[in-house]
Amino acid sequence: MIDAQGNGLIFLLCVPRSGSSLSTVMLQNHSRIFATQEMWFLMNLVDMPKADSRAYGGSSIIRQFYNAMVSEEVFEKACRSFALEIYNGFLEGSGADFVVDKSPRYYYMLEWLDRLFPQSKRIHLQRNPLAIAASFKKVNNHTGEGFDLIHSLQSPKLNMKSVDLTLGMLRLNDYFAESHPNAYELQYEQLVLRPQEELEKLCSYLGIGYEQGMERYGQFLDSAKADMFYSMGVGDPFLSSHQEAHQGSVNNWKNILDPNEVEMYCRVMGADLFHRMGYSEQLAEAERWTGVRYESSPDQDVIDRLKHQLTVATGCQWQPNYQLRSSDPFINEASGIQNDRLTNEPEKTDPALAALTTIRQLQAALRAADHRLERGYSERERLKGQLASAHGKIQRIKSWVPFGHQISAWASQRKILRGGKS
């Protein structure tokens, strides 16, 4: 079972189109691993206080409830409890000991992920950025959605695919910049070249033995696990057309992207990212093909614009250059998690804890009062704005009527001469 620290939980972290479906369909063939297609539900949890519009209304009330009444500690604890029920529910009756949550775009909430499950394992799945961009174009053309790489990078409106290809990739590489006992690097190109060898190393890292043939996922199509995996209907639409890993998509980016797309994307990302990820040869090939030598750093103007678009649309705030960190395995004061060594002691009424509870209740009351005052001020300013707008409209309408002032005066005079009758 997965515990409150996240032991037994494995996150497969990457941007979409990195080969996560292939990795997961092979991992789920292991008898001790439960893995399925994308879950994404942790992102839904972290954004719960934002309370999108619902048919039954009450969005502002829900936002006020979370922002004014529920402390960060309580919210975090509640989300952890919910997630544990989901994850451990998957393990019940499955015979598995580990859950793999393969959810591209979890880069959206890495800080929160570390607080929620600090001892979970994180697999960083990497792939040549140009191949990822090519995969976006190939898959979206296949599904009829279409994908214009240059337009997506230049668009004044938020495009999550461009965020994946830029902010997501940069953020994950910052997150895994330093070696960490809870982190493992897995490269897509090596996985498809030597799938058994790579899975053996990955299983060893997870503390389980490799099981013969797990990489040949086509042999497991009749299993209940495979039925669940494919029934989700997300991920790589071309996965089921093969029985095992192949190298057909490793170097096909030049057949899918044109030189202008490659030049634009490499300029935006900068050369350093390719070197950090281990794709210096692919970058050199792109430079020979396009005839351009790329700067080391990314195009900061484009990166800043994409960050602004994402923040406006989602309200998310990331710590700059955030890296993976893990809490003290014995106690996580921020979330109130303790290990068995501490929880086995008999419970005692702690005066300090009681005082802390009272303080939190008072803080919640203050937040609620502040929120009501803020709403009152905002409402007053809104009404003042409406009044000013109405006055402005009246003046504009008057200015449109020829001789408006003379007509008004003439009408008033006639009304007086006729005894007040118009």
GIQUI-V707976 format. One record per pair of residues at least 6 apart in sequence whose ideal C-beta (glycine too) atoms are under 8 Angstrom apart, sorted by the first residue. I is the first residue (numbers start at 1). GAP is how many residues later the second one is. If there is no record, write none. Layout:
i=I gap=GAP
i=I gap=GAP
This chain:
i=1 gap=7
i=1 gap=87
i=1 gap=90
i=2 gap=6
i=2 gap=7
i=2 gap=82
i=2 gap=85
i=2 gap=86
i=2 gap=89
i=2 gap=97
i=4 gap=76
i=4 gap=80
i=4 gap=333
i=5 gap=112
i=5 gap=113
i=5 gap=114
i=5 gap=115
i=5 gap=324
i=5 gap=327
i=5 gap=332
i=5 gap=334
i=6 gap=110
i=6 gap=111
i=6 gap=112
i=6 gap=113
i=6 gap=114
i=7 gap=112
i=7 gap=113
i=8 gap=89
i=8 gap=90
i=8 gap=91
i=9 gap=78
i=9 gap=89
i=9 gap=90
i=9 gap=92
i=9 gap=108
i=9 gap=111
i=9 gap=112
i=10 gap=23
i=10 gap=88
i=10 gap=89
i=10 gap=90
i=10 gap=91
i=10 gap=110
i=10 gap=111
i=10 gap=112
i=10 gap=113
i=10 gap=196
i=11 gap=89
i=11 gap=90
i=11 gap=92
i=11 gap=95
i=11 gap=102
i=11 gap=109
i=11 gap=110
i=11 gap=111
i=11 gap=112
i=12 gap=8
i=12 gap=11
i=12 gap=12
i=12 gap=88
i=12 gap=89
i=12 gap=90
i=12 gap=91
i=12 gap=111
i=12 gap=113
i=13 gap=93
i=13 gap=94
i=13 gap=109
i=13 gap=110
i=13 gap=111
i=13 gap=112
i=13 gap=159
i=13 gap=162
i=14 gap=6
i=14 gap=90
i=14 gap=110
i=14 gap=111
i=14 gap=112
i=14 gap=113
i=14 gap=158
i=15 gap=89
i=15 gap=90
i=15 gap=92
i=15 gap=117
i=15 gap=149
i=15 gap=150
i=15 gap=153
i=15 gap=154
i=15 gap=157
i=16 gap=88
i=16 gap=89
i=16 gap=116
i=16 gap=120
i=16 gap=145
i=16 gap=148
i=17 gap=87
i=17 gap=110
i=17 gap=115
i=17 gap=118
i=17 gap=119
i=17 gap=122
i=17 gap=147
i=18 gap=86
i=18 gap=107
i=18 gap=108
i=18 gap=109
i=18 gap=114
i=18 gap=170
i=19 gap=106
i=19 gap=108
i=19 gap=169
i=19 gap=172
i=19 gap=173
i=19 gap=217
i=20 gap=18
i=20 gap=82
i=20 gap=84
i=20 gap=105
i=20 gap=215
i=21 gap=16
i=21 gap=81
i=21 gap=214
i=21 gap=215
i=21 gap=218
i=22 gap=166
i=22 gap=169
i=22 gap=170
i=22 gap=214
i=22 gap=217
i=22 gap=223
i=23 gap=79
i=23 gap=100
i=23 gap=102
i=23 gap=163
i=23 gap=165
i=23 gap=168
i=24 gap=11
i=24 gap=12
i=24 gap=13
i=24 gap=76
i=24 gap=78
i=24 gap=205
i=24 gap=211
i=25 gap=192
i=25 gap=201
i=25 gap=204
i=25 gap=214
i=26 gap=169
i=26 gap=173
i=26 gap=188
i=26 gap=189
i=26 gap=191
i=26 gap=219
i=27 gap=6
i=27 gap=8
i=27 gap=73
i=27 gap=172
i=27 gap=175
i=27 gap=187
i=28 gap=6
i=28 gap=7
i=28 gap=8
i=28 gap=72
i=28 gap=197
i=28 gap=198
i=28 gap=201
i=29 gap=182
i=29 gap=184
i=29 gap=185
i=29 gap=186
i=29 gap=188
i=29 gap=191
i=29 gap=194
i=29 gap=196
i=30 gap=173
i=30 gap=178
i=30 gap=181
i=30 gap=184
i=31 gap=64
i=31 gap=65
i=31 gap=180
i=32 gap=63
i=32 gap=64
i=32 gap=65
i=32 gap=66
i=32 gap=176
i=33 gap=63
i=33 gap=64
i=33 gap=65
i=33 gap=66
i=33 gap=67
i=33 gap=175
i=34 gap=56
i=34 gap=57
i=34 gap=60
i=34 gap=62
i=34 gap=64
i=34 gap=65
i=34 gap=66
i=34 gap=191
i=35 gap=64
i=35 gap=65
i=35 gap=67
i=35 gap=194
i=36 gap=54
i=36 gap=66
i=36 gap=189
i=36 gap=192
i=36 gap=193
i=36 gap=196
i=37 gap=65
i=37 gap=192
i=37 gap=195
i=37 gap=196
i=37 gap=197
i=37 gap=198
i=38 gap=64
i=38 gap=65
i=38 gap=66
i=38 gap=194
i=38 gap=196
i=38 gap=197
i=39 gap=62
i=39 gap=63
i=39 gap=64
i=40 gap=63
i=40 gap=65
i=41 gap=42
i=41 gap=45
i=42 gap=37
i=42 gap=41
i=42 gap=59
i=42 gap=61
i=42 gap=64
i=42 gap=67
i=42 gap=70
i=42 gap=71
i=42 gap=74
i=43 gap=60
i=43 gap=62
i=43 gap=63
i=43 gap=65
i=43 gap=66
i=45 gap=34
i=45 gap=37
i=45 gap=38
i=46 gap=33
i=46 gap=62
i=46 gap=63
i=46 gap=66
i=47 gap=267
i=48 gap=18
i=48 gap=31
i=49 gap=13
i=49 gap=14
i=49 gap=17
i=49 gap=18
i=49 gap=21
i=49 gap=26
i=50 gap=13
i=50 gap=265
i=51 gap=7
i=51 gap=8
i=51 gap=9
i=51 gap=11
i=51 gap=12
i=51 gap=15
i=52 gap=7
i=53 gap=6
i=64 gap=304
i=64 gap=307
i=64 gap=311
i=66 gap=9
i=67 gap=300
i=67 gap=304
i=68 gap=296
i=68 gap=299
i=68 gap=300
i=68 gap=302
i=68 gap=303
i=69 gap=295
i=69 gap=298
i=69 gap=299
i=70 gap=8
i=70 gap=294
i=71 gap=289
i=71 gap=292
i=71 gap=293
i=73 gap=261
i=73 gap=262
i=73 gap=263
i=73 gap=287
i=76 gap=36
i=76 gap=39
i=76 gap=40
i=76 gap=258
i=76 gap=259
i=77 gap=258
i=77 gap=259
i=79 gap=37
i=80 gap=36
i=80 gap=37
i=80 gap=255
i=80 gap=257
i=83 gap=33
i=83 gap=34
i=87 gap=12
i=87 gap=14
i=90 gap=6
i=90 gap=9
i=91 gap=6
i=91 gap=8
i=97 gap=111
i=98 gap=108
i=98 gap=110
i=104 gap=60
i=105 gap=55
i=105 gap=59
i=105 gap=63
i=106 gap=7
i=107 gap=60
i=107 gap=61
i=107 gap=64
i=107 gap=65
i=107 gap=68
i=108 gap=206
i=108 gap=208
i=109 gap=207
i=110 gap=61
i=110 gap=65
i=110 gap=208
i=110 gap=212
i=110 gap=214
i=111 gap=207
i=111 gap=208
i=111 gap=211
i=113 gap=7
i=114 gap=210
i=114 gap=211
i=114 gap=212
i=114 gap=213
i=115 gap=212
i=115 gap=217
i=115 gap=219
i=115 gap=220
i=116 gap=219
i=118 gap=208
i=118 gap=209
i=118 gap=214
i=119 gap=63
i=119 gap=207
i=119 gap=210
i=120 gap=62
i=121 gap=61
i=121 gap=62
i=121 gap=63
i=121 gap=84
i=121 gap=85
i=122 gap=54
i=122 gap=58
i=122 gap=60
i=122 gap=61
i=122 gap=62
i=122 gap=202
i=123 gap=61
i=123 gap=63
i=123 gap=79
i=124 gap=48
i=124 gap=51
i=124 gap=52
i=124 gap=59
i=124 gap=60
i=124 gap=61
i=124 gap=62
i=125 gap=61
i=125 gap=62
i=125 gap=63
i=126 gap=59
i=126 gap=60
i=126 gap=61
i=126 gap=62
i=126 gap=151
i=126 gap=152
i=127 gap=60
i=127 gap=61
i=127 gap=62
i=128 gap=60
i=128 gap=61
i=128 gap=122
i=128 gap=125
i=128 gap=149
i=128 gap=151
i=128 gap=154
i=129 gap=36
i=129 gap=40
i=129 gap=136
i=129 gap=140
i=129 gap=144
i=129 gap=145
i=129 gap=148
i=129 gap=150
i=130 gap=123
i=130 gap=127
i=130 gap=132
i=130 gap=135
i=130 gap=136
i=130 gap=152
i=130 gap=156
i=131 gap=57
i=131 gap=118
i=131 gap=119
i=131 gap=120
i=131 gap=121
i=131 gap=122
i=132 gap=32
i=132 gap=33
i=132 gap=37
i=133 gap=16
i=133 gap=32
i=133 gap=120
i=133 gap=124
i=133 gap=128
i=133 gap=132
i=134 gap=118
i=134 gap=119
i=134 gap=121
i=134 gap=122
i=134 gap=123
i=135 gap=114
i=136 gap=11
i=136 gap=13
i=136 gap=25
i=136 gap=28
i=136 gap=29
i=137 gap=10
i=137 gap=12
i=137 gap=119
i=137 gap=120
i=138 gap=118
i=139 gap=97
i=139 gap=98
i=139 gap=99
i=140 gap=6
i=140 gap=7
i=140 gap=21
i=141 gap=6
i=142 gap=95
i=142 gap=96
i=143 gap=94
i=147 gap=14
i=149 gap=16
i=149 gap=108
i=149 gap=112
i=149 gap=115
i=149 gap=116
i=150 gap=110
i=150 gap=111
i=150 gap=114
i=152 gap=7
i=152 gap=9
i=152 gap=10
i=152 gap=13
i=153 gap=9
i=153 gap=12
i=153 gap=13
i=153 gap=111
i=153 gap=112
i=153 gap=115
i=153 gap=149
i=155 gap=7
i=157 gap=152
i=158 gap=151
i=158 gap=152
i=158 gap=154
i=158 gap=155
i=162 gap=144
i=163 gap=143
i=163 gap=146
i=163 gap=147
i=165 gap=100
i=166 gap=102
i=166 gap=103
i=166 gap=132
i=166 gap=136
i=166 gap=137
i=166 gap=140
i=167 gap=136
i=167 gap=139
i=167 gap=140
i=167 gap=143
i=169 gap=100
i=169 gap=104
i=170 gap=99
i=170 gap=103
i=170 gap=128
i=170 gap=133
i=171 gap=147
i=171 gap=151
i=173 gap=100
i=173 gap=103
i=173 gap=104
i=174 gap=147
i=174 gap=148
i=174 gap=149
i=175 gap=147
i=175 gap=148
i=175 gap=149
i=176 gap=7
i=176 gap=9
i=176 gap=147
i=176 gap=148
i=177 gap=99
i=177 gap=146
i=178 gap=145
i=178 gap=146
i=180 gap=144
i=180 gap=146
i=181 gap=145
i=182 gap=142
i=182 gap=144
i=183 gap=141
i=184 gap=18
i=184 gap=21
i=186 gap=12
i=186 gap=16
i=187 gap=91
i=189 gap=58
i=189 gap=61
i=190 gap=8
i=191 gap=7
i=191 gap=8
i=191 gap=54
i=192 gap=53
i=192 gap=54
i=192 gap=55
i=192 gap=57
i=192 gap=58
i=193 gap=54
i=193 gap=57
i=195 gap=20
i=195 gap=49
i=195 gap=50
i=196 gap=14
i=196 gap=19
i=199 gap=11
i=199 gap=15
i=199 gap=16
i=200 gap=10
i=203 gap=6
i=203 gap=7
i=203 gap=8
i=204 gap=6
i=213 gap=6
i=215 gap=29
i=215 gap=30
i=216 gap=27
i=216 gap=28
i=217 gap=9
i=217 gap=26
i=217 gap=27
i=218 gap=24
i=218 gap=25
i=218 gap=26
i=219 gap=24
i=220 gap=6
i=230 gap=10
i=253 gap=9
i=254 gap=8
i=254 gap=31
i=254 gap=35
i=257 gap=8
i=259 gap=30
i=259 gap=31
i=262 gap=24
i=262 gap=27
i=262 gap=28
i=263 gap=27
i=263 gap=29
i=266 gap=8
i=266 gap=17
i=266 gap=20
i=266 gap=21
i=266 gap=24
i=266 gap=26
i=266 gap=28
i=267 gap=25
i=267 gap=27
i=267 gap=28
i=267 gap=32
i=268 gap=30
i=268 gap=31
i=268 gap=34
i=268 gap=35
i=269 gap=29
i=270 gap=24
i=270 gap=25
i=270 gap=26
i=270 gap=27
i=270 gap=28
i=270 gap=29
i=271 gap=12
i=271 gap=23
i=271 gap=24
i=271 gap=25
i=272 gap=24
i=272 gap=25
i=272 gap=26
i=273 gap=25
i=274 gap=6
i=274 gap=8
i=274 gap=9
i=275 gap=8
i=283 gap=11
i=286 gap=8
i=287 gap=6
i=287 gap=7
i=310 gap=6
i=311 gap=6
i=327 gap=7
i=329 gap=10
i=330 gap=8
i=330 gap=9
i=330 gap=11
i=330 gap=12
i=331 gap=6
i=331 gap=7
i=331 gap=8
i=331 gap=11
i=332 gap=6
i=398 gap=6
i=398 gap=7
i=401 gap=6
i=411 gap=11
i=414 gap=8
i=415 gap=6
i=415 gap=7
